[in-house]
Amino acid sequence: MTPWDDTPQWEREAAGAVYEQVRQFVAVSGGRTSRLSREQRGRFVAICWTAQMFKHFDDPKPGYVADWADLPVWQQESDADIFDAIEKALG
């Protein structure tokens, strides 16, 4: 794991954009995103991240833009954890 200050700028921008997309999704859903399944929450993060990879790279590595079903379980779980952490932080 890389400390935030050592993380490449493009990756910090991508992470910030994903955070903002989740924040807005929670807001426009009236806070009801907690009713989504864990998989649905994780898929949302994965799709947002994929869009960022296409934004930052003309030809991203296949692993950066893999479909949900092709992601390793640890990545699926991490994406769901990311959604949950943002949602919790929003209160």
N, C-alpha and C positions, 0 to 999 in steps of 0.2 A: 504494500500500500504506500502510495506517495503522499507526503505531506502537501497540504493545499498550496502553500507558497511555491512548491516545486512542481506543481501540476502545470502542464502546458496551457497557455492562454486559451487556445481553441477548446480545450476540454473544460476549463472553468466556465467559458461562455456557454458551452453546450449544457453543462450541469445547471447553470443559472436559468437557462431557457426552459429546461425540463421542470425545474422547481416552479417557475412562473406558470407553466401550462397546467401543472397539477393544482397550484393555488387557484387559478382561475376556474378550473373544472369543479373544484370543491365549492367555490363561491357561486357559480352559475347553477350548481345542482342544489343550492339551498342547504348545503351541509349533509345531504343525503347519500354521499358517496360511500359512507360506512356500510350502506346496505348492499353494495356491490360485493361480489365474491372476491376472495383473495386473488384468484387468477385474473379476474377482470381488472382489478387495480394494478396488478403487475403488468398485464398486457398494455394498459394505458401508458405506463412509464416506458415500456419497451418500444412502443410505437413513437412516442415523443423523442426518444433517444435516436431511433432510426432516422427520423426526419432531420435531426441535428447532424447526423453523420453525412447525410446527403447534402446538407448545407455546407459543411466544412470540407468535404472531400469530393472531388470529381469522380473518383473511382475507389470508393471505400472498400476495405477488406471485407470479404463475405461474412466473417464473424461479427463485424460491426453492424451489419444490416440483416442478420438472420431473422427469419420469422420465429414467432413465439415457440412453435412446436420444435424448432431446430435448436433452440437455446438449451444449454446445459441446465439441469435442475438448480444448481447453485445460483445461476444468473437469474432464473425465473424467481427464485426466492428473494434474491437481492432486490430485484425490481419491485416486488410486492412490499418488501421492507421499506424501500425508499418512499413509495406512495404513503404507507402507513405513518412513517416518521414525519413527512410533510403535513399530512392531515392532522396528526396529533399536535404538531407545533402550532398549527393554526387555531387549535382549541375548538 
